[in-house]
């Protein structure tokens, strides 16, 4: 099973989009999958249903940070490389889907309780999010 399909399967099991994306890459960076899921928990659903960035993107950005991020405050080269790769990733995702915002992608503002309830009733996340998860993983694999 590819990483993209594994991430979609994790989402369908009940993990949020950020958890699904980060946890499939975790072993590549000697990061425990359970720890990856704990770290990424709050980023799902547009960062805890706050009408922000798609959680798939948050997970992918964490993976990019694991690959290129620095560990010293003075490592400007690592910071610039990470920022450049993240910017490229976001551009490519936006070209595919027209937006990087959870609300735009789903068509519902999850920070609004009524819209969130409607989205759940219509199973919007289960219908739309697998494509975002799949593409985020594939783009990370291509870029990283």
Backbone as a printed PyTorch tensor [residue, N CA C, xyz], in Angstrom:
tensor([[[  0.8550,  -1.1770,   0.0000],
         [  0.0000,   0.0000,   0.0000],
         [  0.9020,   1.2410,   0.0000]],

        [[  0.5760,   2.2070,  -0.8310],
         [  1.3580,   3.4430,  -0.8920],
         [  1.1130,   4.2770,   0.3660]],

        [[  2.0060,   5.2190,   0.6120],
         [  1.8200,   6.1210,   1.7490],
         [  0.5150,   6.8980,   1.6010]],

        [[  0.2030,   7.3200,   0.3880],
         [ -1.0220,   8.0900,   0.1590],
         [ -2.2570,   7.2660,   0.5190]],

        [[ -2.2820,   6.0170,   0.0760],
         [ -3.4340,   5.1660,   0.3790],
         [ -3.4810,   4.7970,   1.8610]],

        [[ -2.3160,   4.6070,   2.4620],
         [ -2.2740,   4.3270,   3.8990],
         [ -2.8130,   5.5140,   4.6900]],

        [[ -2.4490,   6.7230,   4.2930],
         [ -2.9380,   7.9220,   4.9810],
         [ -4.4570,   8.0400,   4.8450]],

        [[ -4.9810,   7.7760,   3.6600],
         [ -6.4320,   7.8170,   3.4600],
         [ -7.1080,   6.7600,   4.3410]],

        [[ -6.5380,   5.5800,   4.4130],
         [ -7.1090,   4.5150,   5.2460],
         [ -7.1220,   4.9200,   6.7220]],

        [[ -6.0530,   5.5610,   7.1740],
         [ -6.0130,   6.0320,   8.5640],
         [ -7.0990,   7.0690,   8.8140]],

        [[ -7.2910,   7.9680,   7.8690],
         [ -8.3510,   8.9700,   7.9870],
         [ -9.7140,   8.2800,   8.0720]],

        [[ -9.9240,   7.3080,   7.2330],
         [-11.2030,   6.5990,   7.2240],
         [-11.4300,   5.7960,   8.5010]],

        [[-10.3430,   5.4710,   9.2080],
         [-10.4600,   4.7830,  10.4990],
         [-10.8190,   5.7430,  11.6290]],

        [[-10.6630,   7.0500,  11.3940],
         [-11.0210,   8.0250,  12.4140],
         [ -9.9270,   8.9910,  12.8220]],

        [[ -8.7130,   8.8050,  12.3290],
         [ -7.6690,   9.7830,  12.6010],
         [ -7.9600,  11.0310,  11.7780]],

        [[ -7.5560,  12.1920,  12.2820],
         [ -7.7960,  13.3860,  11.4840],
         [ -6.7730,  13.4820,  10.3510]],

        [[ -6.9910,  14.4170,   9.4580],
         [ -6.1670,  14.5240,   8.2540],
         [ -4.6920,  14.7800,   8.5830]],

        [[ -4.4240,  15.6050,   9.5560],
         [ -3.0340,  15.8920,   9.9280],
         [ -2.3660,  14.6500,  10.4940]],

        [[ -3.0500,  13.9560,  11.3720],
         [ -2.5170,  12.7230,  11.9460],
         [ -2.2260,  11.6980,  10.8610]],

        [[ -3.1390,  11.5740,   9.9110],
         [ -2.9810,  10.5910,   8.8410],
         [ -1.7320,  10.8820,   8.0180]],

        [[ -1.5350,  12.1430,   7.6610],
         [ -0.3820,  12.5060,   6.8320],
         [  0.9210,  12.3440,   7.6060]],

        [[  1.0020,  12.9320,   8.7860],
         [  2.2620,  12.8730,   9.5320],
         [  2.6330,  11.4510,   9.9310]],

        [[  1.6680,  10.6810,  10.3630],
         [  2.0170,   9.3580,  10.8890],
         [  2.5320,   8.3900,   9.8300]],

        [[  2.1470,   8.5760,   8.5500],
         [  2.6850,   7.6590,   7.5320],
         [  4.1510,   7.9580,   7.2200]],

        [[  4.5920,   9.1680,   7.5090],
         [  5.9910,   9.5340,   7.2840],
         [  6.8450,   9.3760,   8.5460]],

        [[  6.2090,   9.2570,   9.6930],
         [  6.9290,   9.2290,  10.9710],
         [  8.0980,   8.2340,  11.0020]],

        [[  7.9040,   6.9860,  10.5900],
         [  9.0150,   6.0290,  10.6460],
         [ 10.2310,   6.4460,   9.8120]],

        [[ 10.0060,   7.2080,   8.7480],
         [ 11.1170,   7.6730,   7.9140],
         [ 12.0630,   8.5920,   8.6900]],

        [[ 11.5560,   9.1700,   9.7720],
         [ 12.3390,  10.1150,  10.5600],
         [ 12.5640,   9.6150,  11.9820]],

        [[ 12.3880,   8.3100,  12.1670],
         [ 12.5530,   7.6770,  13.4720],
         [ 11.6740,   8.3300,  14.5400]],

        [[ 10.4920,   8.7470,  14.1030],
         [  9.4930,   9.3190,  14.9920],
         [  8.4220,   8.2580,  15.2300]],

        [[  8.1430,   7.9860,  16.4690],
         [  7.1200,   7.0190,  16.8290],
         [  5.7560,   7.4740,  16.2820]],

        [[  5.0290,   6.5690,  15.6450],
         [  3.7270,   6.9290,  15.0610],
         [  2.7450,   7.4590,  16.1060]],

        [[  2.7430,   6.8700,  17.2820],
         [  1.8400,   7.3540,  18.3280],
         [  2.1950,   8.7860,  18.7230]],

        [[  3.4860,   9.0680,  18.8280],
         [  3.9210,  10.4220,  19.1590],
         [  3.5370,  11.3880,  18.0330]],

        [[  3.7010,  10.9620,  16.7970],
         [  3.3220,  11.7960,  15.6530],
         [  1.8310,  12.1210,  15.7100]],

        [[  1.0240,  11.1550,  16.0560],
         [ -0.4190,  11.3750,  16.1310],
         [ -0.7810,  12.3130,  17.2700]],

        [[ -0.0720,  12.1990,  18.3730],
         [ -0.3240,  13.0990,  19.5030],
         [  0.0710,  14.5320,  19.1590]],

        [[  1.2440,  14.6870,  18.5400],
         [  1.7340,  16.0150,  18.1630],
         [  0.7680,  16.6920,  17.1980]],

        [[  0.2300,  15.9380,  16.2680],
         [ -0.5710,  16.5170,  15.1900],
         [ -2.0650,  16.5920,  15.4760]],

        [[ -2.5170,  16.0760,  16.5880],
         [ -3.9490,  16.0110,  16.9110],
         [ -4.6720,  17.3420,  16.7310]],

        [[ -4.1350,  18.4090,  17.2510],
         [ -4.8290,  19.6940,  17.2480],
         [ -4.8770,  20.4170,  15.9170]],

        [[ -4.1710,  19.9060,  14.9180],
         [ -4.0960,  20.5940,  13.6370],
         [ -5.1690,  20.1650,  12.6410]],

        [[ -5.8860,  19.1020,  12.9490],
         [ -6.9060,  18.6120,  12.0330],
         [ -8.0890,  19.5620,  11.9300]],

        [[ -8.8720,  19.3850,  10.8640],
         [-10.1050,  20.1570,  10.6430],
         [ -9.8240,  21.6570,  10.5930]],

        [[ -8.8090,  22.0280,   9.8550],
         [ -8.5030,  23.4530,   9.7110],
         [ -7.9760,  24.0600,  10.9940]],

        [[ -7.1110,  23.3420,  11.6670],
         [ -6.5250,  23.6720,  12.9690],
         [ -7.6420,  23.8210,  14.0060]],

        [[ -8.0860,  22.6760,  14.4700],
         [ -9.0800,  22.5730,  15.5370],
         [-10.3810,  23.3160,  15.2210]],

        [[-10.8150,  23.1690,  13.9680],
         [-12.0700,  23.7960,  13.5100],
         [-12.0620,  25.3150,  13.6990]],

        [[-10.9380,  25.9540,  13.4020],
         [-10.8470,  27.4080,  13.5490],
         [-10.8570,  28.1370,  12.2180]],

        [[-11.2780,  27.4520,  11.1440],
         [-11.3820,  28.0970,   9.8380],
         [-10.0090,  28.4900,   9.3190]],

        [[ -9.0500,  27.5890,   9.4620],
         [ -7.6800,  27.8790,   9.0520],
         [ -7.2370,  26.9180,   7.9580]],

        [[ -5.9470,  26.6520,   7.8700],
         [ -5.3710,  25.8140,   6.8160],
         [ -5.8490,  24.3720,   6.9250]],

        [[ -5.9680,  23.7370,   5.7740],
         [ -6.3200,  22.3190,   5.6980],
         [ -5.3390,  21.5140,   6.5390]],

        [[ -5.8570,  20.6080,   7.3350],
         [ -5.0100,  19.7850,   8.1910],
         [ -4.0380,  18.9070,   7.4360]],

        [[ -4.3940,  18.4970,   6.2290],
         [ -3.4690,  17.7070,   5.4110],
         [ -2.1940,  18.4970,   5.1570]],

        [[ -2.3620,  19.8000,   4.9730],
         [ -1.2170,  20.6690,   4.7370],
         [ -0.3670,  20.7980,   5.9890]],

        [[ -1.0170,  20.9040,   7.1270],
         [ -0.2630,  20.9990,   8.3830],
         [  0.6130,  19.7690,   8.5810]],

        [[  0.0610,  18.5900,   8.3260],
         [  0.8450,  17.3620,   8.4420],
         [  1.9970,  17.3380,   7.4650]],

        [[  1.7300,  17.7610,   6.2390],
         [  2.7780,  17.7850,   5.2210],
         [  3.8770,  18.7720,   5.5730]],

        [[  3.4990,  19.9250,   6.1160],
         [  4.4920,  20.9220,   6.5170],
         [  5.3610,  20.3850,   7.6520]],

        [[  4.7680,  19.6180,   8.5530],
         [  5.5560,  18.9880,   9.6140],
         [  6.5780,  18.0170,   9.0200]],

        [[  6.1670,  17.2650,   8.0120],
         [  7.0860,  16.3290,   7.3510],
         [  8.2270,  17.0920,   6.6780]],

        [[  7.8980,  18.1750,   6.0170],
         [  8.9300,  18.9950,   5.3740],
         [  9.8940,  19.5260,   6.4320]],

        [[  9.3720,  19.9450,   7.5710],
         [ 10.2250,  20.4010,   8.6700],
         [ 11.1270,  19.2980,   9.1890]],

        [[ 10.5960,  18.0800,   9.2740],
         [ 11.4180,  16.9530,   9.7100],
         [ 12.5670,  16.7050,   8.7290]],

        [[ 12.3050,  16.9230,   7.4560],
         [ 13.3290,  16.6770,   6.4360],
         [ 14.3580,  17.8050,   6.3500]],

        [[ 13.9030,  19.0420,   6.3640],
         [ 14.7970,  20.1690,   6.0960],
         [ 15.0390,  21.0950,   7.2840]],

        [[ 14.2330,  20.9940,   8.3220],
         [ 14.3160,  21.9380,   9.4280],
         [ 15.6210,  21.8590,  10.2060]],

        [[ 16.0240,  22.9930,  10.7060],
         [ 17.2470,  23.0790,  11.5050],
         [ 16.9520,  22.8950,  12.9760]],

        [[ 18.0120,  22.6880,  13.7290],
         [ 17.8780,  22.5210,  15.1820],
         [ 18.6490,  23.5970,  15.9420]],

        [[ 19.3310,  24.4650,  15.1890],
         [ 20.0680,  25.5740,  15.8210],
         [ 19.4170,  26.8890,  15.4070]],

        [[ 19.3690,  27.8280,  16.3280],
         [ 18.7660,  29.1300,  16.0480],
         [ 19.4960,  29.8650,  14.9320]],

        [[ 20.7690,  29.6170,  14.7800],
         [ 21.5600,  30.3290,  13.7680],
         [ 21.6370,  29.5880,  12.4300]],

        [[ 20.8720,  28.5350,  12.2560],
         [ 20.9020,  27.7780,  11.0090],
         [ 19.9530,  28.4180,   9.9910]],

        [[ 20.3860,  29.5240,   9.4510],
         [ 19.5850,  30.2910,   8.5060],
         [ 19.3580,  29.5020,   7.2180]],

        [[ 20.3330,  28.7480,   6.7930],
         [ 20.1970,  27.9690,   5.5570],
         [ 19.0620,  26.9510,   5.6730]],

        [[ 18.9760,  26.2680,   6.8080],
         [ 17.8940,  25.2960,   7.0130],
         [ 16.5430,  25.9930,   7.0310]],

        [[ 16.4690,  27.1270,   7.6850],
         [ 15.2130,  27.8780,   7.7370],
         [ 14.7830,  28.2900,   6.3370]],

        [[ 15.7050,  28.8560,   5.5760],
         [ 15.3700,  29.3090,   4.2270],
         [ 14.9760,  28.1410,   3.3220]],

        [[ 15.6840,  27.0240,   3.4320],
         [ 15.3590,  25.8400,   2.6390],
         [ 13.9580,  25.3410,   2.9970]],

        [[ 13.6760,  25.2500,   4.2860],
         [ 12.3720,  24.7830,   4.7460],
         [ 11.2690,  25.7000,   4.2410]],

        [[ 11.4480,  26.9920,   4.3990],
         [ 10.4410,  27.9510,   3.9340],
         [ 10.2210,  27.8220,   2.4300]],

        [[ 11.2870,  27.6720,   1.6730],
         [ 11.1720,  27.5590,   0.2150],
         [ 10.4090,  26.2950,  -0.1870]],

        [[ 10.7110,  25.1870,   0.4660],
         [ 10.0380,  23.9290,   0.1360],
         [  8.5630,  23.9960,   0.5430]],

        [[  8.2750,  24.5620,   1.7000],
         [  6.8800,  24.7110,   2.1300],
         [  6.1180,  25.6010,   1.1520]],

        [[  6.7170,  26.7070,   0.7370],
         [  6.0590,  27.6130,  -0.2080],
         [  5.7760,  26.8920,  -1.5280]],

        [[  6.7260,  26.1000,  -2.0050],
         [  6.5200,  25.3300,  -3.2360],
         [  5.3830,  24.3320,  -3.0610]],

        [[  5.3920,  23.6290,  -1.9370],
         [  4.3390,  22.6580,  -1.6410],
         [  2.9620,  23.3350,  -1.6470]],

        [[  2.8480,  24.4670,  -0.9500],
         [  1.5660,  25.1620,  -0.8720],
         [  1.1070,  25.6500,  -2.2430]],

        [[  2.0270,  26.1620,  -3.0490],
         [  1.6750,  26.5950,  -4.4060],
         [  1.1180,  25.4320,  -5.2250]],

        [[  1.7990,  24.3060,  -5.1620],
         [  1.3590,  23.1470,  -5.9440],
         [  0.0040,  22.6270,  -5.4700]],

        [[ -0.1930,  22.5820,  -4.1470],
         [ -1.4820,  22.1280,  -3.6240],
         [ -2.5900,  23.0810,  -4.0610]],

        [[ -2.3210,  24.3670,  -3.9680],
         [ -3.3260,  25.3640,  -4.3520],
         [ -3.6450,  25.2700,  -5.8400]],

        [[ -2.6450,  24.9690,  -6.6600],
         [ -2.9020,  24.7810,  -8.0920],
         [ -3.8470,  23.5990,  -8.3230]],

        [[ -3.6900,  22.5500,  -7.5220],
         [ -4.5390,  21.3660,  -7.6670],
         [ -5.9660,  21.5900,  -7.1790]],

        [[ -6.0890,  22.3090,  -6.0640],
         [ -7.3870,  22.3820,  -5.3910],
         [ -7.9900,  23.7830,  -5.2820]],

        [[ -7.2670,  24.7950,  -5.7170],
         [ -7.8100,  26.1490,  -5.7190],
         [ -7.6970,  26.9070,  -4.4210]],

        [[ -7.3250,  26.2410,  -3.3570],
         [ -7.2200,  26.8950,  -2.0520],
         [ -6.3790,  26.0220,  -1.1200]],

        [[ -5.9710,  26.6170,  -0.0110],
         [ -5.2990,  25.8550,   1.0410],
         [ -6.0840,  25.9480,   2.3590]],

        [[ -7.2130,  26.6390,   2.3070],
         [ -8.0430,  26.8380,   3.5020],
         [ -9.0990,  25.7400,   3.6090]],

        [[ -9.2170,  25.1910,   4.7830],
         [-10.1730,  24.1150,   5.0360],
         [-11.5900,  24.5290,   4.6320]],

        [[-12.0060,  25.7200,   5.0110],
         [-13.3540,  26.1910,   4.7050],
         [-13.6050,  26.2310,   3.2030]],

        [[-12.6530,  26.7480,   2.4520],
         [-12.8190,  26.8050,   0.9950],
         [-12.8770,  25.4000,   0.4020]],

        [[-12.0160,  24.5280,   0.8870],
         [-11.9450,  23.1720,   0.3380],
         [-13.2050,  22.3610,   0.6350]],

        [[-13.7320,  22.5150,   1.8200],
         [-14.9170,  21.7490,   2.2070],
         [-16.2280,  22.4230,   1.8180]],

        [[-16.1970,  23.7570,   1.7030],
         [-17.4350,  24.4860,   1.4370],
         [-18.2490,  24.7410,   2.6920]],

        [[-17.6550,  24.4760,   3.8340],
         [-18.2950,  24.6950,   5.1280],
         [-17.2640,  25.2930,   6.0790]],

        [[-17.7020,  26.2430,   6.8880],
         [-16.8400,  26.8360,   7.8930],
         [-17.0110,  26.0230,   9.1780]],

        [[-16.0300,  25.2270,   9.5050],
         [-16.1440,  24.3340,  10.6610],
         [-16.0930,  25.0720,  11.9970]],

        [[-15.7280,  26.3500,  11.9830],
         [-15.7430,  27.1200,  13.2350],
         [-17.1580,  27.5920,  13.5780]],

        [[-18.0620,  27.4860,  12.6360],
         [-19.4630,  27.8200,  12.8510],
         [-20.1900,  26.5230,  13.2080]],

        [[-20.7810,  26.4590,  14.3870],
         [-21.3660,  25.2000,  14.8680],
         [-22.4560,  24.6670,  13.9350]],

        [[-23.2560,  25.5440,  13.3580],
         [-24.3100,  25.0930,  12.4520],
         [-23.7150,  24.5120,  11.1660]],

        [[-22.7300,  25.2130,  10.5860],
         [-22.1030,  24.7070,   9.3710],
         [-21.3310,  23.4170,   9.6400]],

        [[-20.7090,  23.3430,  10.8000],
         [-19.9760,  22.1230,  11.1680],
         [-20.9510,  20.9440,  11.2630]],

        [[-22.0980,  21.1690,  11.8940],
         [-23.1050,  20.1130,  12.0100],
         [-23.6210,  19.6910,  10.6310]],

        [[-23.8350,  20.6590,   9.7560],
         [-24.2900,  20.3460,   8.3970],
         [-23.2350,  19.5320,   7.6480]],

        [[-21.9800,  19.9300,   7.7980],
         [-20.8900,  19.2080,   7.1290],
         [-20.8390,  17.7620,   7.6190]],

        [[-21.0400,  17.5690,   8.9170],
         [-21.0450,  16.2040,   9.4610],
         [-22.2370,  15.4090,   8.9380]],

        [[-23.4070,  16.0370,   8.8960],
         [-24.6050,  15.3750,   8.3930],
         [-24.4210,  14.9260,   6.9470]],

        [[-23.8000,  15.7700,   6.1520],
         [-23.5870,  15.4720,   4.7320],
         [-22.2920,  14.6960,   4.4780]],

        [[-21.5780,  14.3680,   5.5650],
         [-20.3300,  13.5830,   5.4710],
         [-19.3530,  14.1920,   4.4580]],

        [[-19.2500,  15.5060,   4.5110],
         [-18.4110,  16.2450,   3.5730],
         [-16.9460,  15.8550,   3.7210]],

        [[-16.4700,  15.7400,   4.9330],
         [-15.0580,  15.3960,   5.1410],
         [-14.7420,  14.0150,   4.5670]],

        [[-15.6160,  13.0560,   4.8130],
         [-15.3590,  11.7020,   4.3030],
         [-15.3930,  11.6610,   2.7780]],

        [[-16.1370,  12.5750,   2.1780],
         [-16.2310,  12.6260,   0.7270],
         [-15.0530,  13.3770,   0.0990]],

        [[-14.6850,  14.5110,   0.6770],
         [-13.6920,  15.3900,   0.0410],
         [-12.2680,  15.2350,   0.5590]],

        [[-12.1060,  14.9970,   1.8400],
         [-10.7650,  15.0100,   2.4380],
         [ -9.8110,  13.9330,   1.9100]],

        [[-10.2900,  12.7470,   1.5510],
         [ -9.3370,  11.7680,   1.0160],
         [ -8.5140,  12.2910,  -0.1630]],

        [[ -9.0990,  13.0910,  -1.0270],
         [ -8.3440,  13.6500,  -2.1610],
         [ -7.2730,  14.6180,  -1.6680]],

        [[ -7.5930,  15.4140,  -0.6550],
         [ -6.6220,  16.3740,  -0.1270],
         [ -5.4730,  15.6410,   0.5670]],

        [[ -5.8210,  14.6120,   1.3230],
         [ -4.8090,  13.8050,   2.0190],
         [ -3.9040,  13.1190,   1.0000]],

        [[ -4.5080,  12.4800,   0.0360],
         [ -3.7570,  11.7610,  -0.9970],
         [ -2.8000,  12.7070,  -1.7280]],

        [[ -3.2980,  13.8650,  -2.1360],
         [ -2.4570,  14.8040,  -2.8780],
         [ -1.3650,  15.4130,  -1.9970]],

        [[ -1.6760,  15.6880,  -0.7440],
         [ -0.6480,  16.2230,   0.1620],
         [  0.5010,  15.2350,   0.3030]],

        [[  0.1670,  13.9690,   0.5040],
         [  1.2050,  12.9390,   0.6480],
         [  2.0200,  12.8120,  -0.6400]],

        [[  1.3400,  12.7580,  -1.7650],
         [  2.0480,  12.6150,  -3.0470],
         [  2.9500,  13.8200,  -3.3250]],

        [[  2.4840,  15.0220,  -3.0040],
         [  3.3180,  16.2010,  -3.2130],
         [  4.5390,  16.1780,  -2.3060]],

        [[  4.3610,  15.7730,  -1.0600],
         [  5.4980,  15.6850,  -0.1420],
         [  6.5020,  14.6650,  -0.6610]],

        [[  6.0080,  13.5330,  -1.1180],
         [  6.9290,  12.5150,  -1.6560],
         [  7.7070,  13.0650,  -2.8430]],

        [[  7.0490,  13.8570,  -3.6670],
         [  7.7100,  14.4290,  -4.8390],
         [  8.7290,  15.4970,  -4.4290]],

        [[  8.3580,  16.3530,  -3.5070],
         [  9.2080,  17.4850,  -3.1210],
         [ 10.3470,  17.0660,  -2.2070]],

        [[ 10.0580,  16.1720,  -1.2750],
         [ 11.0690,  15.7510,  -0.2850],
         [ 11.8660,  14.6080,  -0.8640]]])
